[in-house]
Structure formats: C-alpha cells, structure tokens
C-alpha cells in the first residue's frame, strides 16, 4: 500500500488550551461591556433622573414628538402637559424623552391684575391677542 495509516495522537494535558480558547470570548465580553452595555446603562440612569426631576413649568418633549409645558404633576408616574392654549393632556412620565428648558415654579396665587402690559415678551409693551399667549404659538399679528 502506498498510503500509510494515520494514527491519532494521544490527548495532551490541555490545561493551557482551555484558557487560550476562552480568552477571545472574554475579550469580546469586555469590549461589549465598555462600548455597549455600560454607556446604555449610564444613559438610562440619566433619563430616569431627568424624568424624576420634572416639575411644573418645564418644557418637555414626549415620545410621540409633542412639545408642551408641564402644568401639573399629578403623581409619581403622571404629569399634565399643555400642548396648546387650553389643551392639556395627561402623560406618563416615562414617555418624556427630553426636558427642553427648566421653568421657574409658578407662584402660589396668581393675580388677575398682572395680565396688563407686555404678554408677548418682546419688550414693546403690546400684548398680542389681548390675553394669555401660548408658549408654542408661531408668529403673531402685527
């Protein structure tokens, strides 16, 4: 016969081989931890803190893309958001994606006589529409 039979070698110690085989898996886990898992956990923690700190007067963006102003904190999970003038919706806090600007807390009792003067914030002393101006109105009549 021209071809000699091949015999399997006896199994060696293999103690160092086990570590060498697990090293790439361990390295992949470390890379995933530092580049994917850890930053995602940090971002989720920041979002939880941001949502927990929402208070009346803050401008917020919901998960659906609605922008509004928080008018009332109902409970730990729900806030009331004004999306247009006299249009208020209840929103679950966890669906808030961003807090655009922090508002000052509203005074305890608002006087009706303070409505006179400059309501539109442009400093000209004129009020647009004669009443309360929505935070999200676009343009104005001049």
C-alpha positions, 0 to 999 in steps of 0.5 A: 500500500502506498498510503500509510495509516494515520494514527491519532495522537494521544490527548495532551494535558490541555490545561493551557488550551482551555484558557487560550480558547476562552480568552477571545470570548472574554475579550469580546465580553469586555469590549461589549461591556465598555462600548455597549452595555455600560454607556446604555446603562449610564444613559438610562440612569440619566433619563430616569433622573431627568424624568424624576426631576420634572416639575411644573413649568418645564418644557418637555418633549414626549415620545410621540414628538409633542412639545408642551409645558408641564402644568401639573404633576399629578403623581409619581408616574403622571404629569399634565402637559399643555400642548396648546392654549387650553389643551392639556393632556395627561402623560406618563412620565416615562414617555418624556424623552427630553426636558427642553428648558427648566421653568421657574415654579409658578407662584402660589396665587396668581393675580388677575391684575398682572395680565396688563402690559407686555404678554408677548415678551418682546419688550414693546409693551403690546400684548398680542391677542389681548390675553394669555399667549401660548408658549408654542404659538408661531408668529403673531399679528402685527 
